[in-house]
């Protein structure tokens, strides 16, 4: 296996981990937001323990999501601002889905090439 193939394999696996965590974080955040709206706006009080557990789960998933963003960003040598913006997408309902779409499209379009290699 050549060095380029090994690098591509590492980027592909980092991208897959990022995609899984983006979807998991996004789904739990969306469910938590809907549960919060139902609990507070529609006044469904019996949902209190469930909403707390959803937010706790989102907190732990978000930490893993940020780790996968850092992993992918370091492998592709993204600018710091891009890493921060993609990481923050996990805090806005449905935005992690949008970030996942654009990150995946960018990585596939560049072939997993690092930012410093694009200018060559």
C-alpha positions in Angstrom: 0.0 0.0 0.0 1.4 3.4 -1.0 1.6 6.4 1.3 -1.1 8.2 -0.7 -3.4 5.2 -0.4 -2.8 5.0 3.4 -3.5 8.8 3.7 -6.6 8.4 1.7 -7.8 5.5 3.8 -7.2 7.5 7.0 -9.2 10.5 5.6 -12.0 8.2 4.5 -12.3 6.6 7.9 -12.1 10.0 9.6 -14.9 11.2 7.3 -17.0 8.2 8.1 -16.7 8.8 11.8 -17.5 12.5 11.4 -20.6 11.7 9.3 -21.9 9.2 11.9 -21.4 11.6 14.7 -22.9 14.5 12.7 -26.1 12.5 12.2 -26.2 11.2 15.7 -25.7 14.6 17.3 -28.2 16.2 14.9 -30.9 13.7 15.6 -30.6 13.9 19.3 -30.4 17.7 19.2 -33.5 17.8 17.0 -35.4 15.4 19.3 -34.3 17.5 22.4 -35.5 20.7 20.7 -38.9 19.2 19.8 -39.3 17.7 23.3 -38.4 21.1 24.9 -41.0 22.8 22.7 -43.6 20.2 23.6 -42.8 20.5 27.3 -42.7 24.3 27.6 -44.9 25.7 24.8 -47.6 23.0 24.5 -47.3 22.4 28.3 -46.8 18.7 28.3 -45.3 18.4 31.8 -44.8 14.6 32.0 -41.9 14.9 29.5 -39.5 16.4 32.1 -37.2 13.4 32.8 -37.0 12.5 29.1 -35.9 16.0 28.0 -33.2 16.0 30.6 -31.9 12.7 29.4 -32.0 13.9 25.8 -29.9 17.0 26.7 -27.5 14.9 28.7 -27.1 12.5 25.7 -26.6 15.4 23.3 -23.9 16.8 25.6 -21.9 13.6 25.5 -22.5 13.0 21.8 -21.4 16.6 21.1 -18.1 16.0 22.8 -17.4 13.0 20.6 -18.6 15.1 17.5 -16.1 17.8 18.3 -13.4 15.2 18.6 -14.3 13.8 15.2 -14.3 17.3 13.7 -10.8 18.0 15.2 -9.6 14.6 13.9 -10.8 15.3 10.3 -9.7 18.9 10.4 -6.2 18.1 11.5 -5.9 15.3 8.9 -7.0 17.7 6.1 -5.2 20.7 7.7 -8.2 22.9 7.7 -8.0 26.5 8.9 -8.9 27.0 12.5 -12.0 29.0 11.6 -13.4 26.1 9.5 -12.8 23.6 12.4 -14.6 26.0 14.8 -17.6 26.6 12.4 -18.1 22.9 11.7 -17.9 22.1 15.4 -20.4 24.8 16.3 -22.8 23.3 13.7 -23.5 20.6 16.3 -25.2 23.2 18.6 -27.8 24.5 16.2 -30.7 22.2 15.4 -30.4 20.7 11.8 -27.2 22.5 11.2 -25.0 19.4 11.7 -26.8 17.8 8.8 -25.9 20.9 6.6 -22.3 20.9 7.8 -22.0 17.1 7.1 -23.3 17.6 3.6 -20.9 20.4 2.7 -17.9 18.7 4.4 -18.5 15.4 2.6 -19.0 17.2 -0.7 -15.7 19.2 -0.2 -13.7 16.1 0.9 -15.0 14.0 -2.0 -14.4 16.9 -4.5 -10.8 17.3 -3.4 -10.2 13.6 -3.1 -9.3 13.9 0.5 -6.3 16.1 -0.3 -5.1 18.3 2.5 -5.5 22.1 2.2 -1.7 22.6 1.8 -1.6 20.2 -1.1 -4.3 22.0 -3.1 -2.1 25.0 -3.9 0.6 22.7 -5.5 
